[in-house]
Amino acid sequence: MKAGVILRPGVLEVRDIETPLPNEGEILVRIKAALTCGTDLKAFLRGHPMIPMPGVFGHEFSGVIAKVGKGVRGFKEGDEVMAVHSAPCLKCRYCKKKLYNLCENIMETKVLGAFAEYILLPSHIVKQNLFHKPANLSFEEAAFLEPLSCVVHGMHGLDIKKGAKVLVIGTGPIGLLHLSLAKLKGAGVIITGLEHERLDIARSLGADVTVLPSELISAIDGFTDGLGVDFVFECTGQMDVWETSVNYVRRGGTVILFGGVKKGTIVTYDTYRLHYDELTLKGVFHFTPHDVKTAYNLLKETINVSPLISGSYPLKNLHIALDRLSRGEGIKYAIIP
């Protein structure tokens, strides 16, 4: 089969590699669509600790079952499916505490290689995080299951009521998904980003206010009558944005630090503000099977992700899609093997 392989940062090739065969409990999926992701772009540009090189990559996908291993129930060859690339082990210390997104083995047992003609899903993913694709979803839309699951997890447990004021920092795909979910909850949303094209898309998705970063403070004052927003979602993964996120939230508000920064990065906050204004700062990571099921139902019934698909490329032109993203062009591109 053909697969996209990162050789080193900035260099990838589409190579012929062996097509895997499913063992007991496993499923081989023929990829119909795989989406580009910020993590893929980071790996392509400068490497990523979770993506070995040289190696296959890509982890947002949907497709058709090509082969089914022994013992699999509920799925058969020819079924159209959507999945995520990981699942908890259900055995480690964190799984026993039901902190499934923090499973000690989840990153070691994840599956990469969606930028390829086929991907092999191990039994723990098949059992927990594989779904039949609804007929009303395109393969490109179905491939949003993984990023939407992450966003669902980041909002889990937050009391975002109708009329709440939400700030989303960042207009990439994750920021725009946060916007869409917040609007579904009835919140008013102000979103900030650097690219005018992405701000236009945010307005089409229902953003109440869209602003450049230089205009943000005055816009928030007007949006909240000087109070500050109830929730901030940081979706850039930039150290300086992590630090300034607390400047926009009201007393008693919550800041969700979604965007990941480099290991060892240190940020500082005004302790007086954190303590006396009783702020909540929360880091979020990955997703649980419950989040995946929630995201699946949202895609099936409620949320529209098609505006986030900026175009498609054949596998041989994967590098073009990544180059365009590196220049800030588009949101996500569908790679069609």
Secondary structure by P-SEA (a helix, b strand, c coil): cbbbbbcccccccccccbbbbbcccbbbbcccbbbbcaaaaaaaccccccccccbbbbccbbbbbccccccccccccccccccccccccccccccccccccccccccccccccccccbbbbccccccccccccccccccccccaaaaaaaaaaaaccccccccbbbbbccccaaaaaaaaaaaaabbbbbbbbccaaaaaaaaaacccccccccccaaaaaaacccccccbbbbccccaaaaaaccccccccbbbbbcccccccbbbbcccccccccbbbbbbbccccaaaaaaaaaaaaccccccccccccccccaaaaaaaaaaaccccbbbbcc
